[in-house]
């Protein structure tokens, strides 16, 4: 009888400690808008973003060697705080170009968020990234 009580206590403590070691992450999920009144704007506007892309986009060596060229279509969310999230490839060309396009978009800094009815909202964006030798 005493062994059962000890076993139950140990089991209970294990459950409590495992629950405490993995605290539930409570985040309000933003609704991503497909249509907004004002589109998100990258840091420095489109001119600044073009300059950023020229200065930071590296043509992967493997893509150069394989003579891979083309357009990588990247989709991502600009959250209501301007941060870039959920960067994914819609259409890739391989050779490391897809990963490079994702890297550059992820590191593009805080955007001015899109607006709907005057309020900042999370907005879905699609961006073509050109790789040309």
The first five atom37 places (N, CA, C, CB, O) and aatype in JSON, in Angstrom:
{
  "aatype": [20, 20, 20, 20, 20, 20, 20, 20, 20, 20, 20, 20, 20, 20, 20, 20, 20, 20, 20, 20, 20, 20, 20, 20, 20, 20, 20, 20, 20, 20, 20, 20, 20, 20, 20, 20, 20, 20, 20, 20, 20, 20, 20, 20, 20, 20, 20, 20, 20, 20, 20, 20, 20, 20, 20, 20, 20, 20, 20, 20, 20, 20, 20, 20, 20, 20, 20, 20, 20, 20, 20, 20, 20, 20, 20, 20, 20, 20, 20, 20, 20, 20, 20, 20, 20, 20, 20, 20, 20, 20, 20, 20, 20, 20, 20, 20, 20, 20, 20, 20, 20, 20, 20, 20, 20, 20, 20, 20, 20, 20, 20, 20, 20, 20, 20, 20, 20, 20, 20, 20, 20, 20, 20, 20, 20, 20, 20, 20, 20, 20, 20, 20, 20],
  "atom_mask": [
    [1, 1, 1, 1, 1],
    [1, 1, 1, 1, 1],
    [1, 1, 1, 1, 1],
    [1, 1, 1, 1, 1],
    [1, 1, 1, 1, 1],
    [1, 1, 1, 1, 1],
    [1, 1, 1, 1, 1],
    [1, 1, 1, 1, 1],
    [1, 1, 1, 1, 1],
    [1, 1, 1, 1, 1],
    [1, 1, 1, 1, 1],
    [1, 1, 1, 1, 1],
    [1, 1, 1, 1, 1],
    [1, 1, 1, 1, 1],
    [1, 1, 1, 1, 1],
    [1, 1, 1, 1, 1],
    [1, 1, 1, 1, 1],
    [1, 1, 1, 1, 1],
    [1, 1, 1, 1, 1],
    [1, 1, 1, 1, 1],
    [1, 1, 1, 1, 1],
    [1, 1, 1, 1, 1],
    [1, 1, 1, 1, 1],
    [1, 1, 1, 1, 1],
    [1, 1, 1, 1, 1],
    [1, 1, 1, 1, 1],
    [1, 1, 1, 1, 1],
    [1, 1, 1, 1, 1],
    [1, 1, 1, 1, 1],
    [1, 1, 1, 1, 1],
    [1, 1, 1, 1, 1],
    [1, 1, 1, 1, 1],
    [1, 1, 1, 1, 1],
    [1, 1, 1, 1, 1],
    [1, 1, 1, 1, 1],
    [1, 1, 1, 1, 1],
    [1, 1, 1, 1, 1],
    [1, 1, 1, 1, 1],
    [1, 1, 1, 1, 1],
    [1, 1, 1, 1, 1],
    [1, 1, 1, 1, 1],
    [1, 1, 1, 1, 1],
    [1, 1, 1, 1, 1],
    [1, 1, 1, 1, 1],
    [1, 1, 1, 1, 1],
    [1, 1, 1, 1, 1],
    [1, 1, 1, 1, 1],
    [1, 1, 1, 1, 1],
    [1, 1, 1, 1, 1],
    [1, 1, 1, 1, 1],
    [1, 1, 1, 1, 1],
    [1, 1, 1, 1, 1],
    [1, 1, 1, 1, 1],
    [1, 1, 1, 1, 1],
    [1, 1, 1, 1, 1],
    [1, 1, 1, 1, 1],
    [1, 1, 1, 1, 1],
    [1, 1, 1, 1, 1],
    [1, 1, 1, 1, 1],
    [1, 1, 1, 1, 1],
    [1, 1, 1, 1, 1],
    [1, 1, 1, 1, 1],
    [1, 1, 1, 1, 1],
    [1, 1, 1, 1, 1],
    [1, 1, 1, 1, 1],
    [1, 1, 1, 1, 1],
    [1, 1, 1, 1, 1],
    [1, 1, 1, 1, 1],
    [1, 1, 1, 1, 1],
    [1, 1, 1, 1, 1],
    [1, 1, 1, 1, 1],
    [1, 1, 1, 1, 1],
    [1, 1, 1, 1, 1],
    [1, 1, 1, 1, 1],
    [1, 1, 1, 1, 1],
    [1, 1, 1, 1, 1],
    [1, 1, 1, 1, 1],
    [1, 1, 1, 1, 1],
    [1, 1, 1, 1, 1],
    [1, 1, 1, 1, 1],
    [1, 1, 1, 1, 1],
    [1, 1, 1, 1, 1],
    [1, 1, 1, 1, 1],
    [1, 1, 1, 1, 1],
    [1, 1, 1, 1, 1],
    [1, 1, 1, 1, 1],
    [1, 1, 1, 1, 1],
    [1, 1, 1, 1, 1],
    [1, 1, 1, 1, 1],
    [1, 1, 1, 1, 1],
    [1, 1, 1, 1, 1],
    [1, 1, 1, 1, 1],
    [1, 1, 1, 1, 1],
    [1, 1, 1, 1, 1],
    [1, 1, 1, 1, 1],
    [1, 1, 1, 1, 1],
    [1, 1, 1, 1, 1],
    [1, 1, 1, 1, 1],
    [1, 1, 1, 1, 1],
    [1, 1, 1, 1, 1],
    [1, 1, 1, 1, 1],
    [1, 1, 1, 1, 1],
    [1, 1, 1, 1, 1],
    [1, 1, 1, 1, 1],
    [1, 1, 1, 1, 1],
    [1, 1, 1, 1, 1],
    [1, 1, 1, 1, 1],
    [1, 1, 1, 1, 1],
    [1, 1, 1, 1, 1],
    [1, 1, 1, 1, 1],
    [1, 1, 1, 1, 1],
    [1, 1, 1, 1, 1],
    [1, 1, 1, 1, 1],
    [1, 1, 1, 1, 1],
    [1, 1, 1, 1, 1],
    [1, 1, 1, 1, 1],
    [1, 1, 1, 1, 1],
    [1, 1, 1, 1, 1],
    [1, 1, 1, 1, 1],
    [1, 1, 1, 1, 1],
    [1, 1, 1, 1, 1],
    [1, 1, 1, 1, 1],
    [1, 1, 1, 1, 1],
    [1, 1, 1, 1, 1],
    [1, 1, 1, 1, 1],
    [1, 1, 1, 1, 1],
    [1, 1, 1, 1, 1],
    [1, 1, 1, 1, 1],
    [1, 1, 1, 1, 1],
    [1, 1, 1, 1, 1],
    [1, 1, 1, 1, 1],
    [1, 1, 1, 1, 1],
    [1, 1, 1, 1, 1]
  ],
  "atom_positions": [
    [[0.82, -1.19, 0.0], [0.0, 0.0, 0.0], [0.87, 1.26, 0.0], [-0.93, -0.01, 1.2], [0.59, 2.23, -0.71]],
    [[1.93, 1.22, 0.82], [2.83, 2.37, 0.89], [3.54, 2.56, -0.44], [3.85, 2.18, 2.04], [3.77, 3.7, -0.86]],
    [[3.91, 1.47, -1.12], [4.57, 1.55, -2.42], [3.67, 2.2, -3.46], [4.99, 0.16, -2.9], [4.13, 2.98, -4.3]],
    [[2.37, 1.89, -3.4], [1.43, 2.49, -4.35], [1.34, 4.01, -4.12], [0.04, 1.85, -4.22], [1.3, 4.78, -5.08]],
    [[1.31, 4.42, -2.88], [1.24, 5.85, -2.55], [2.49, 6.57, -3.02], [1.04, 6.06, -1.05], [2.41, 7.67, -3.58]],
    [[3.65, 5.95, -2.79], [4.9, 6.55, -3.24], [4.93, 6.61, -4.76], [6.11, 5.75, -2.7], [5.34, 7.62, -5.33]],
    [[4.51, 5.55, -5.42], [4.48, 5.52, -6.89], [3.56, 6.6, -7.44], [4.02, 4.14, -7.39], [3.91, 7.28, -8.41]],
    [[2.39, 6.75, -6.82], [1.45, 7.79, -7.28], [2.04, 9.18, -7.08], [0.11, 7.66, -6.52], [1.9, 10.06, -7.93]],
    [[2.71, 9.38, -5.93], [3.33, 10.67, -5.64], [4.44, 10.98, -6.65], [3.89, 10.7, -4.22], [4.52, 12.1, -7.16]],
    [[5.28, 9.99, -6.93], [6.36, 10.17, -7.9], [5.79, 10.47, -9.29], [7.26, 8.91, -7.96], [6.26, 11.38, -9.98]],
    [[4.76, 9.73, -9.69], [4.12, 9.96, -10.98], [3.55, 11.38, -11.04], [3.0, 8.91, -11.23], [3.74, 12.09, -12.03]],
    [[2.86, 11.78, -9.98], [2.26, 13.11, -9.92], [3.34, 14.19, -10.04], [1.47, 13.29, -8.62], [3.17, 15.16, -10.79]],
    [[4.44, 14.03, -9.31], [5.53, 15.01, -9.37], [6.16, 15.06, -10.75], [6.59, 14.68, -8.32], [6.49, 16.14, -11.24]],
    [[6.33, 13.9, -11.39], [6.89, 13.88, -12.75], [5.99, 14.62, -13.72], [7.08, 12.43, -13.22], [6.46, 15.38, -14.57]],
    [[4.69, 14.4, -13.6], [3.74, 15.09, -14.48], [3.82, 16.6, -14.25], [2.29, 14.58, -14.23], [3.86, 17.37, -15.21]],
    [[3.84, 17.02, -12.99], [3.9, 18.45, -12.67], [5.19, 19.07, -13.2], [3.8, 18.67, -11.15], [5.16, 20.12, -13.84]],
    [[6.34, 18.41, -12.95], [7.62, 18.97, -13.4], [7.73, 18.99, -14.92], [8.77, 18.17, -12.82], [8.28, 19.94, -15.48]],
    [[7.22, 17.98, -15.58], [7.29, 17.99, -17.05], [6.38, 19.08, -17.61], [6.9, 16.62, -17.63], [6.71, 19.7, -18.62]],
    [[5.25, 19.3, -16.97], [4.35, 20.35, -17.42], [4.98, 21.72, -17.2], [3.0, 20.27, -16.67], [4.86, 22.61, -18.05]],
    [[5.67, 21.9, -16.07], [6.3, 23.18, -15.76], [7.52, 23.44, -16.64], [6.71, 23.23, -14.3], [7.84, 24.6, -16.92]],
    [[8.2, 22.39, -17.07], [9.39, 22.58, -17.89], [9.05, 22.95, -19.33], [10.24, 21.34, -17.87], [9.92, 23.39, -20.07]],
    [[7.8, 22.77, -19.72], [7.35, 23.13, -21.07], [6.17, 24.08, -20.95], [6.95, 21.87, -21.9], [5.03, 23.7, -21.2]],
    [[6.44, 25.33, -20.56], [5.33, 26.25, -20.38], [4.59, 26.45, -21.7], [5.81, 27.59, -19.83], [5.2, 26.52, -22.77]],
    [[3.3, 26.55, -21.6], [2.49, 26.76, -22.8], [2.79, 28.14, -23.35], [0.97, 26.62, -22.48], [2.83, 29.13, -22.62]],
    [[3.01, 28.19, -24.64], [3.29, 29.46, -25.29], [1.97, 30.02, -25.78], [4.32, 29.29, -26.46], [1.34, 29.47, -26.68]],
    [[1.57, 31.1, -25.17], [0.29, 31.69, -25.53], [0.56, 32.94, -26.35], [-0.56, 32.02, -24.27], [1.04, 33.95, -25.84]],
    [[0.26, 32.85, -27.61], [0.41, 33.99, -28.5], [-0.89, 34.15, -29.27], [1.62, 33.8, -29.47], [-1.48, 33.19, -29.75]],
    [[-1.32, 35.37, -29.37], [-2.49, 35.63, -30.19], [-2.04, 35.59, -31.65], [-3.15, 37.01, -29.83], [-1.15, 36.33, -32.06]],
    [[-2.65, 34.73, -32.42], [-2.32, 34.64, -33.83], [-2.98, 35.79, -34.58], [-2.76, 33.27, -34.42], [-4.18, 36.04, -34.43]],
    [[-2.19, 36.48, -35.37], [-2.73, 37.57, -36.17], [-3.42, 36.98, -37.39], [-1.62, 38.57, -36.58], [-2.96, 36.0, -37.97]],
    [[-4.5, 37.59, -37.77], [-5.16, 37.21, -39.01], [-4.41, 37.88, -40.14], [-6.68, 37.6, -39.0], [-4.26, 39.1, -40.17]],
    [[-3.94, 37.08, -41.08], [-3.19, 37.61, -42.21], [-4.17, 38.07, -43.28], [-2.2, 36.55, -42.78], [-5.01, 37.3, -43.75]],
    [[-4.05, 39.33, -43.65], [-4.93, 39.93, -44.64], [-4.38, 39.72, -46.05], [-5.13, 41.43, -44.36], [-3.2, 39.95, -46.3]],
    [[-5.22, 39.28, -46.94], [-4.83, 39.14, -48.34], [-5.03, 40.46, -49.08], [-5.63, 38.01, -49.03], [-4.31, 40.78, -50.03]],
    [[-6.02, 41.23, -48.63], [-6.3, 42.54, -49.24], [-6.22, 43.6, -48.15], [-7.7, 42.55, -49.94], [-6.84, 43.49, -47.09]],
    [[-5.44, 44.64, -48.42], [-5.29, 45.74, -47.47], [-5.49, 47.06, -48.2], [-3.89, 45.7, -46.78], [-5.39, 47.13, -49.42]],
    [[-5.76, 48.1, -47.43], [-5.92, 49.43, -48.02], [-4.57, 50.02, -48.4], [-6.65, 50.36, -47.04], [-4.45, 50.68, -49.43]],
    [[-3.56, 49.78, -47.56], [-2.19, 50.24, -47.82], [-1.25, 49.06, -47.69], [-1.77, 51.4, -46.85], [-1.25, 48.37, -46.67]],
    [[-0.45, 48.82, -48.72], [0.49, 47.7, -48.71], [1.65, 47.98, -47.76], [1.02, 47.44, -50.13], [2.0, 49.14, -47.53]],
    [[2.25, 46.93, -47.2], [3.46, 47.12, -46.39], [4.57, 47.75, -47.24], [3.94, 45.78, -45.8], [4.64, 47.55, -48.45]],
    [[5.43, 48.52, -46.58], [6.52, 49.2, -47.27], [7.84, 48.79, -46.61], [6.34, 50.76, -47.23], [7.97, 48.84, -45.39]],
    [[8.82, 48.37, -47.42], [10.11, 47.97, -46.85], [10.88, 49.18, -46.32], [10.95, 47.23, -47.89], [10.58, 50.32, -46.67]],
    [[11.89, 48.92, -45.46], [12.71, 50.03, -44.96], [13.33, 50.8, -46.12], [13.81, 49.5, -44.02], [13.92, 50.21, -47.02]],
    [[13.2, 52.11, -46.1], [13.76, 52.93, -47.17], [12.89, 52.98, -48.41], [15.11, 52.42, -47.54], [13.32, 53.5, -49.44]],
    [[11.69, 52.45, -48.33], [10.8, 52.42, -49.48], [11.3, 51.44, -50.53], [10.67, 53.82, -50.09], [12.25, 50.69, -50.28]],
    [[10.69, 51.44, -51.68], [11.08, 50.49, -52.73], [12.49, 50.79, -53.24], [10.09, 50.54, -53.9], [13.23, 49.87, -53.59]],
    [[12.85, 52.06, -53.29], [14.2, 52.42, -53.74], [15.25, 51.87, -52.77], [14.34, 53.96, -53.86], [16.25, 51.29, -53.19]],
    [[15.0, 52.04, -51.48], [15.91, 51.53, -50.46], [15.96, 50.01, -50.47], [15.49, 52.01, -49.09], [17.02, 49.42, -50.25]],
    [[14.82, 49.38, -50.72], [14.77, 47.91, -50.75], [15.53, 47.37, -51.95], [13.31, 47.43, -50.79], [16.23, 46.36, -51.85]],
    [[15.41, 48.04, -53.09], [16.16, 47.63, -54.28], [17.66, 47.72, -54.01], [15.78, 48.51, -55.5], [18.41, 46.81, -54.36]],
    [[18.09, 48.8, -53.38], [19.5, 48.96, -53.02], [19.93, 47.86, -52.06], [19.74, 50.35, -52.39], [21.01, 47.28, -52.22]],
    [[19.1, 47.57, -51.06], [19.39, 46.5, -50.09], [19.57, 45.16, -50.81], [18.26, 46.4, -49.04], [20.51, 44.42, -50.52]],
    [[18.68, 44.86, -51.74], [18.75, 43.58, -52.47], [20.04, 43.5, -53.3], [17.52, 43.41, -53.39], [20.7, 42.47, -53.31]],
    [[20.39, 44.59, -53.98], [21.6, 44.6, -54.8], [22.84, 44.39, -53.93], [21.72, 45.93, -55.57], [23.74, 43.65, -54.31]],
    [[22.87, 45.03, -52.77], [24.04, 44.94, -51.89], [24.13, 43.63, -51.12], [24.01, 46.08, -50.92], [25.23, 43.22, -50.74]],
    [[23.0, 42.96, -50.87], [23.0, 41.81, -49.98], [22.72, 40.46, -50.62], [22.02, 42.03, -48.93], [22.99, 39.43, -50.01]],
    [[22.17, 40.45, -51.82], [21.86, 39.18, -52.48], [23.13, 38.6, -53.08], [20.78, 39.38, -53.58], [23.76, 39.21, -53.95]],
    [[23.51, 37.43, -52.61], [24.71, 36.75, -53.11], [24.31, 35.62, -54.05], [25.57, 36.21, -51.94], [23.46, 34.79, -53.71]],
    [[24.92, 35.6, -55.21], [24.64, 34.54, -56.18], [25.37, 33.28, -55.69], [25.09, 34.94, -57.64], [26.6, 33.29, -55.61]],
    [[24.65, 32.22, -55.37], [25.31, 31.01, -54.87], [26.3, 30.43, -55.88], [24.27, 29.95, -54.53], [26.02, 30.38, -57.08]],
    [[27.45, 30.0, -55.39], [28.5, 29.44, -56.24], [27.99, 28.25, -57.05], [29.7, 29.01, -55.4], [28.27, 28.13, -58.24]],
    [[27.23, 27.38, -56.39], [26.72, 26.19, -57.1], [25.78, 26.58, -58.23], [26.0, 25.26, -56.12], [25.74, 25.91, -59.26]],
    [[25.02, 27.65, -58.05], [24.12, 28.12, -59.11], [24.92, 28.72, -60.26], [23.12, 29.16, -58.56], [24.57, 28.52, -61.43]],
    [[25.99, 29.46, -59.94], [26.86, 30.01, -60.99], [27.48, 28.89, -61.81], [27.97, 30.89, -60.38], [27.46, 28.92, -63.04]],
    [[28.03, 27.89, -61.1], [28.7, 26.78, -61.79], [27.74, 26.01, -62.68], [29.33, 25.84, -60.77], [28.12, 25.55, -63.76]],
    [[26.49, 25.86, -62.23], [25.48, 25.13, -63.01], [24.74, 26.04, -63.99], [24.49, 24.46, -62.08], [23.83, 25.6, -64.69]],
    [[25.14, 27.32, -64.02], [24.51, 28.32, -64.9], [22.99, 28.4, -64.68], [24.81, 27.99, -66.37], [22.21, 28.48, -65.63]],
    [[22.61, 28.38, -63.4], [21.19, 28.47, -63.05], [20.8, 29.94, -62.98], [20.9, 27.75, -61.7], [21.42, 30.74, -62.27]],
    [[19.77, 30.28, -63.71], [19.21, 31.63, -63.71], [17.7, 31.51, -63.58], [19.6, 32.41, -65.01], [17.12, 30.45, -63.83]],
    [[17.08, 32.6, -63.18], [15.63, 32.61, -63.14], [15.07, 33.44, -62.0], [15.11, 31.22, -63.04], [15.79, 34.18, -61.32]],
    [[13.78, 33.29, -61.83], [13.04, 34.07, -60.85], [12.59, 33.16, -59.72], [11.83, 34.77, -61.51], [11.93, 32.14, -59.95]],
    [[12.94, 33.52, -58.49], [12.46, 32.83, -57.3], [11.29, 33.64, -56.77], [13.6, 32.65, -56.21], [11.42, 34.84, -56.51]],
    [[10.15, 32.99, -56.6], [8.98, 33.67, -56.05], [8.9, 33.37, -54.56], [7.67, 33.23, -56.79], [8.77, 32.21, -54.16]],
    [[8.98, 34.42, -53.76], [8.99, 34.3, -52.3], [7.69, 34.89, -51.75], [10.23, 35.01, -51.68], [7.27, 35.97, -52.15]],
    [[7.06, 34.17, -50.84], [5.89, 34.7, -50.15], [6.24, 34.84, -48.67], [4.63, 33.79, -50.36], [6.99, 34.03, -48.12]],
    [[5.7, 35.86, -48.04], [5.98, 36.09, -46.63], [4.9, 36.98, -46.04], [7.37, 36.74, -46.44], [4.07, 37.55, -46.75]],
    [[4.91, 37.07, -44.72], [3.95, 37.9, -44.01], [4.69, 39.06, -43.36], [3.16, 37.07, -42.95], [5.71, 38.86, -42.69]],
    [[4.18, 40.26, -43.55], [4.65, 41.41, -42.8], [3.63, 41.59, -41.68], [4.8, 42.73, -43.71], [2.48, 41.96, -41.92]],
    [[4.06, 41.31, -40.45], [3.16, 41.37, -39.31], [2.81, 42.81, -38.96], [3.79, 40.67, -38.09], [3.42, 43.75, -39.48]],
    [[1.83, 42.97, -38.09], [1.36, 44.32, -37.75], [2.43, 45.16, -37.05], [0.13, 44.23, -36.88], [2.31, 46.38, -36.98]],
    [[3.47, 44.5, -36.51], [4.58, 45.25, -35.9], [5.7, 45.53, -36.9], [5.14, 44.49, -34.7], [6.72, 46.12, -36.54]],
    [[5.51, 45.11, -38.16], [6.49, 45.36, -39.21], [7.52, 44.25, -39.39], [7.2, 46.62, -38.93], [8.33, 44.31, -40.31]],
    [[7.49, 43.24, -38.53], [8.46, 42.15, -38.66], [8.06, 41.2, -39.79], [8.58, 41.38, -37.34], [6.88, 41.04, -40.11]],
    [[9.07, 40.59, -40.39], [8.86, 39.65, -41.5], [8.78, 38.24, -40.91], [10.02, 39.75, -42.57], [9.61, 37.86, -40.08]],
    [[7.78, 37.48, -41.34], [7.55, 36.14, -40.79], [7.07, 35.21, -41.9], [6.51, 36.2, -39.64], [6.65, 35.66, -42.97]],
    [[7.14, 33.93, -41.65], [6.59, 32.89, -42.53], [7.09, 33.02, -43.97], [5.06, 32.95, -42.51], [6.3, 32.98, -44.91]],
    [[8.4, 33.16, -44.13], [8.99, 33.29, -45.46], [9.05, 31.91, -46.1], [10.42, 33.93, -45.39], [9.61, 30.97, -45.53]],
    [[8.47, 31.78, -47.29], [8.43, 30.51, -48.01], [8.65, 30.73, -49.5], [7.09, 29.79, -47.76], [8.44, 31.82, -50.02]],
    [[9.07, 29.67, -50.16], [9.26, 29.71, -51.61], [7.98, 29.23, -52.29], [10.48, 28.83, -52.04], [7.49, 28.14, -52.0]],
    [[7.46, 30.04, -53.2], [6.32, 29.62, -54.03], [6.82, 28.89, -55.27], [5.46, 30.83, -54.43], [6.26, 27.87, -55.68]],
    [[7.89, 29.44, -55.85], [8.49, 28.81, -57.04], [9.99, 29.03, -56.95], [7.9, 29.39, -58.38], [10.46, 30.16, -56.9]],
    [[10.72, 27.94, -56.95], [12.16, 28.03, -56.83], [12.88, 27.61, -58.1], [12.64, 27.19, -55.68], [12.27, 27.1, -59.04]],
    [[14.2, 27.85, -58.09], [15.01, 27.46, -59.25], [16.18, 26.56, -58.83], [15.55, 28.7, -59.96], [16.9, 26.06, -59.69]],
    [[16.36, 26.36, -57.54], [17.41, 25.45, -57.06], [18.79, 26.09, -57.03], [17.45, 24.23, -57.91], [18.94, 27.3, -57.19]],
    [[19.8, 25.24, -56.83], [21.18, 25.69, -56.82], [21.55, 26.6, -55.66], [21.47, 26.39, -58.08], [22.58, 27.27, -55.71]],
    [[20.72, 26.63, -54.63], [20.97, 27.5, -53.49], [20.3, 28.87, -53.61], [22.44, 27.69, -53.31], [20.32, 29.66, -52.67]],
    [[19.73, 29.15, -54.77], [19.08, 30.45, -54.99], [17.84, 30.62, -54.11], [18.69, 30.61, -56.47], [17.59, 31.72, -53.6]],
    [[17.09, 29.55, -53.92], [15.88, 29.63, -53.1], [16.23, 30.02, -51.67], [15.12, 28.28, -53.12], [15.62, 30.91, -51.09]],
    [[17.23, 29.34, -51.11], [17.66, 29.61, -49.74], [18.21, 31.03, -49.6], [18.72, 28.6, -49.31], [17.99, 31.7, -48.59]],
    [[18.92, 31.49, -50.62], [19.47, 32.85, -50.59], [18.36, 33.89, -50.63], [20.44, 33.06, -51.77], [18.42, 34.9, -49.93]],
    [[17.34, 33.65, -51.45], [16.2, 34.58, -51.51], [15.5, 34.65, -50.15], [15.21, 34.15, -52.61], [15.13, 35.73, -49.69]],
    [[15.31, 33.5, -49.52], [14.67, 33.46, -48.19], [15.53, 34.22, -47.18], [14.46, 31.99, -47.73], [15.0, 35.0, -46.38]],
    [[16.83, 34.0, -47.2], [17.75, 34.66, -46.26], [17.65, 36.18, -46.37], [19.19, 34.21, -46.51], [17.54, 36.88, -45.36]],
    [[17.69, 36.68, -47.59], [17.69, 38.13, -47.8], [16.35, 38.74, -47.37], [17.97, 38.46, -49.28], [16.33, 39.81, -46.76]],
    [[15.25, 38.07, -47.68], [13.95, 38.59, -47.27], [13.82, 38.58, -45.74], [12.8, 37.77, -47.91], [13.35, 39.55, -45.15]],
    [[14.23, 37.48, -45.11], [14.15, 37.38, -43.64], [14.95, 38.48, -42.96], [14.65, 36.02, -43.17], [14.56, 38.97, -41.9]],
    [[16.07, 38.87, -43.55], [16.96, 39.86, -42.94], [16.7, 41.29, -43.42], [18.38, 39.5, -43.23], [17.53, 42.17, -43.19]],
    [[15.57, 41.52, -44.07], [15.31, 42.83, -44.67], [14.92, 43.91, -43.67], [14.24, 42.7, -45.69], [14.74, 45.06, -44.07]],
    [[14.8, 43.59, -42.4], [14.5, 44.59, -41.39], [13.01, 44.8, -41.18], [15.13, 45.9, -41.77], [12.18, 44.09, -41.74]],
    [[12.7, 45.78, -40.36], [11.3, 46.1, -40.04], [10.68, 46.89, -41.18], [11.2, 46.9, -38.72], [11.22, 47.89, -41.65]],
    [[9.54, 46.41, -41.62], [8.78, 47.09, -42.65], [7.74, 47.99, -41.98], [8.11, 46.07, -43.61], [7.44, 47.84, -40.8]],
    [[7.21, 48.93, -42.75], [6.04, 49.66, -42.31], [4.87, 48.73, -42.63], [5.89, 51.09, -43.02], [4.68, 48.36, -43.79]],
    [[4.08, 48.35, -41.62], [3.04, 47.35, -41.87], [1.94, 47.87, -42.79], [2.42, 46.91, -40.56], [1.76, 49.07, -42.97]],
    [[1.23, 46.92, -43.37], [0.07, 47.27, -44.18], [-1.04, 47.8, -43.29], [-0.42, 46.05, -45.0], [-1.02, 47.6, -42.07]],
    [[-2.0, 48.47, -43.89], [-3.1, 49.03, -43.11], [-4.43, 48.65, -43.74], [-2.98, 50.55, -43.0], [-4.59, 48.6, -44.96]],
    [[-5.37, 48.4, -42.86], [-6.75, 48.16, -43.28], [-7.63, 48.96, -42.34], [-7.11, 46.62, -43.26], [-7.57, 48.8, -41.12]],
    [[-8.45, 49.81, -42.92], [-9.33, 50.69, -42.16], [-8.54, 51.51, -41.13], [-10.41, 49.87, -41.45], [-9.0, 51.74, -40.02]],
    [[-7.34, 51.95, -41.55], [-6.51, 52.8, -40.72], [-5.69, 52.1, -39.65], [-7.35, 53.79, -40.08], [-4.92, 52.75, -38.94]],
    [[-5.84, 50.79, -39.51], [-5.11, 50.05, -38.48], [-4.05, 49.16, -39.11], [-6.07, 49.2, -37.64], [-4.25, 48.59, -40.18]],
    [[-2.9, 49.06, -38.42], [-1.82, 48.18, -38.89], [-2.29, 46.73, -38.79], [-0.51, 48.39, -38.05], [-2.85, 46.31, -37.77]],
    [[-2.07, 45.97, -39.87], [-2.48, 44.57, -39.91], [-1.36, 43.72, -40.51], [-3.78, 44.4, -40.74], [-0.46, 44.24, -41.18]],
    [[-1.43, 42.43, -40.26], [-0.51, 41.49, -40.9], [-0.97, 41.31, -42.34], [-0.46, 40.11, -40.13], [-2.15, 41.11, -42.6]],
    [[-0.03, 41.37, -43.27], [-0.38, 41.27, -44.68], [0.54, 40.29, -45.4], [-0.31, 42.64, -45.35], [1.74, 40.24, -45.15]],
    [[-0.05, 39.52, -46.3], [0.68, 38.56, -47.12], [1.32, 39.3, -48.29], [-0.26, 37.43, -47.64], [0.69, 40.13, -48.95]],
    [[2.59, 39.0, -48.54], [3.31, 39.61, -49.64], [3.9, 38.52, -50.53], [4.44, 40.56, -49.12], [4.2, 37.42, -50.06]],
    [[4.06, 38.82, -51.8], [4.76, 37.95, -52.73], [5.79, 38.81, -53.44], [3.78, 37.26, -53.75], [5.49, 39.9, -53.91]],
    [[7.02, 38.29, -53.51], [8.13, 39.06, -54.05], [8.92, 38.21, -55.04], [9.04, 39.58, -52.93], [9.34, 37.11, -54.69]],
    [[9.13, 38.71, -56.25], [10.01, 38.0, -57.19], [11.46, 38.4, -56.92], [9.62, 38.31, -58.67], [11.77, 39.59, -56.77]],
    [[12.35, 37.41, -56.85], [13.77, 37.68, -56.67], [14.49, 37.11, -57.88], [14.33, 37.05, -55.32], [14.49, 35.9, -58.11]],
    [[15.1, 38.0, -58.67], [15.74, 37.63, -59.93], [17.19, 37.22, -59.72], [15.66, 38.79, -60.93], [17.96, 37.91, -59.05]],
    [[17.56, 36.08, -60.31], [18.96, 35.64, -60.35], [19.36, 35.56, -61.81], [19.16, 34.24, -59.62], [18.82, 34.76, -62.57]],
    [[20.31, 36.42, -62.21], [20.74, 36.46, -63.61], [22.26, 36.58, -63.65], [20.07, 37.65, -64.37], [22.85, 37.44, -63.0]],
    [[22.86, 35.7, -64.44], [24.33, 35.72, -64.6], [24.76, 36.82, -65.55], [24.84, 34.36, -65.11], [25.95, 36.98, -65.8]]
  ]
}
